[in-house]
Amino acid sequence: MTTVSDVSDVLFAPLETTNLSLANRIVMAPMTRSFSPGNVPNADVAAYYRRRAEADVGLILSEGVSTNAVTATGTPNVPNIVTDEAKAGWKSVIEGVHAGGGKMGLQLWHEGPYRDPAKSKHPDAPSWSASGVKVPGKPLWEPMTETEIETAVCEFVDAAAAAKDLGFDCVEFHGAHSYLIDSFFWDQTNQRTDQWGGDWSSRTRFACEIIRRTRERVGASYPLIIRLSQWKQQDFAAKTAKTPDEMEQWLTPLVEAGVDIIHCSQRRFWETEFEGSDLNFAGWAKKITGKPSISVGSVGLSGEFIAAYGGEVSQPASLDELVRRMERGDFDLIAVGRALLQDPAWAVKIKNGRHDELMSFSKDALASLS
Ligand SMILES: Cc1cc2nc3c(=O)[nH]c(=O)nc-3n(C[C@H](O)[C@H](O)[C@H](O)COP(=O)(O)O)c2cc1C
């Protein structure tokens, strides 16, 4: 049975990595909130993040932030990091988080094939993706040109440099969930036959260019995270890497390009990745690369999560199971999404064993920035 002190020992232990020091192991997962009118994060957004910083979240990752103001998003009220107004808004956000005792990274996002041009301010601009494919086998647009690829890489690098200049503690490249970077990784959406498609070294080249050039720009000691997912919006059961060997070919170039931490998006943290081992995606990422990894997925969402406190049988979704995996060293950090969206004080409540005060996630929480 997991006790309050076991939880403190594991989840609230500080983390020292080569490039990042954190007070504990809890990360607020990046979550799009669409509360930035004019694509500018305002005082409400700053207060929303500061509340989590003041309540023991070790690292906050921002909602996805657009790397340009034209093709990167079709979602209304998503903030960017491009205009002077948006940069000023983000400066207030990071100052508030630091004043609240927290640390924060900006997640850099290009929606690629998932941008909805009809909802975009620029409906006539083409959506960018490796092969113009959203549904595998059914190309909708032209593949990105060399010029567009070069522009997209430069925009990611500029956005990362801007985040560093504003004082963010790290940046995360959104390389998951079928968006632009992921459209290059997955062979079902990358059918290119040039240097950007084909084998693993070609399909990872776009991400590697972004990471390598960002590393040159921001210096050796600025922390760079990449978020990856095996699952796709088109197919939750999809796998970019079908074997540990394929995963090695996927992740090794990213690490060689200069990434520090791998954030492995799963829908349920306890689900295993490959037959013959109970490691999850973040477990494999750390085993293969030796780099710190972040896991995520349905932490704290159900009554079973804290049932072990009461001495009940451990469920796969439980805090027991999370502590077991982290104690074993499978991964270093755990990202928490909906539970922290619902309740800014979630981490403090877990730390102090106030499990009777934990709230269930309700979609109503999406309607405002509480
Ligand atoms: C409202 C909402 C918005 C999200 N937006 C993003 C996003 O901008 N970037 C991203 O990488 N993941 C996004 N996600 C996925 C979360 O980061 C996280 O992986 C997912 O919610 C699973 O974690 P959870 O079970 O703890 O909620 C979003 C999830 C939710 C619920």
Ligand as a Chemical Component Dictionary entry (heavy atoms), coordinates in Angstrom:
data_LIG
# 
_chem_comp.id                   LIG 
_chem_comp.type                 NON-POLYMER 
_chem_comp.pdbx_formal_charge   0 
_chem_comp.three_letter_code    LIG 
# 
loop_
_chem_comp_atom.comp_id 
_chem_comp_atom.atom_id 
_chem_comp_atom.alt_atom_id 
_chem_comp_atom.type_symbol 
_chem_comp_atom.charge 
_chem_comp_atom.model_Cartn_x 
_chem_comp_atom.model_Cartn_y 
_chem_comp_atom.model_Cartn_z 
_chem_comp_atom.pdbx_ordinal 
LIG C1  C1  C 0 -8.359 20.424 -23.029 1  
LIG C2  C2  C 0 -7.115 19.717 -23.475 2  
LIG C3  C3  C 0 -6.239 20.355 -24.335 3  
LIG C4  C4  C 0 -5.052 19.725 -24.743 4  
LIG N1  N1  N 0 -4.159 20.406 -25.520 5  
LIG C5  C5  C 0 -2.931 19.874 -25.757 6  
LIG C6  C6  C 0 -1.902 20.661 -26.350 7  
LIG O1  O1  O 0 -2.054 21.861 -26.665 8  
LIG N2  N2  N 0 -0.701 20.062 -26.566 9  
LIG C7  C7  C 0 -0.475 18.745 -26.249 10 
LIG O2  O2  O 0 0.621  18.249 -26.461 11 
LIG N3  N3  N 0 -1.433 18.005 -25.650 12 
LIG C8  C8  C 0 -2.628 18.536 -25.371 13 
LIG N4  N4  N 0 -3.557 17.812 -24.672 14 
LIG C9  C9  C 0 -3.213 16.462 -24.169 15 
LIG C10 C10 C 0 -2.684 16.572 -22.722 16 
LIG O3  O3  O 0 -1.430 17.211 -22.682 17 
LIG C11 C11 C 0 -2.516 15.183 -22.073 18 
LIG O4  O4  O 0 -1.573 14.433 -22.782 19 
LIG C12 C12 C 0 -3.829 14.418 -22.018 20 
LIG O5  O5  O 0 -4.881 15.230 -21.504 21 
LIG C13 C13 C 0 -3.687 13.173 -21.134 22 
LIG O6  O6  O 0 -3.362 13.547 -19.828 23 
LIG P1  P1  P 0 -4.497 13.502 -18.660 24 
LIG O7  O7  O 0 -5.104 12.137 -18.748 25 
LIG O8  O8  O 0 -3.704 13.722 -17.412 26 
LIG O9  O9  O 0 -5.497 14.563 -18.958 27 
LIG C14 C14 C 0 -4.764 18.410 -24.299 28 
LIG C15 C15 C 0 -5.670 17.755 -23.443 29 
LIG C16 C16 C 0 -6.822 18.399 -23.030 30 
LIG C17 C17 C 0 -7.749 17.679 -22.071 31 
# 
loop_
_chem_comp_bond.comp_id 
_chem_comp_bond.atom_id_1 
_chem_comp_bond.atom_id_2 
_chem_comp_bond.value_order 
_chem_comp_bond.pdbx_ordinal 
LIG C1  C2  SING 1  
LIG C2  C3  SING 2  
LIG C2  C16 DOUB 3  
LIG C3  C4  DOUB 4  
LIG C4  N1  SING 5  
LIG C4  C14 SING 6  
LIG N1  C5  DOUB 7  
LIG C5  C6  SING 8  
LIG C5  C8  SING 9  
LIG C6  O1  DOUB 10 
LIG C6  N2  SING 11 
LIG N2  C7  SING 12 
LIG C7  O2  DOUB 13 
LIG C7  N3  SING 14 
LIG N3  C8  DOUB 15 
LIG C8  N4  SING 16 
LIG N4  C9  SING 17 
LIG N4  C14 SING 18 
LIG C9  C10 SING 19 
LIG C10 O3  SING 20 
LIG C10 C11 SING 21 
LIG C11 O4  SING 22 
LIG C11 C12 SING 23 
LIG C12 O5  SING 24 
LIG C12 C13 SING 25 
LIG C13 O6  SING 26 
LIG O6  P1  SING 27 
LIG P1  O7  DOUB 28 
LIG P1  O8  SING 29 
LIG P1  O9  SING 30 
LIG C14 C15 DOUB 31 
LIG C15 C16 SING 32 
LIG C16 C17 SING 33 
# 
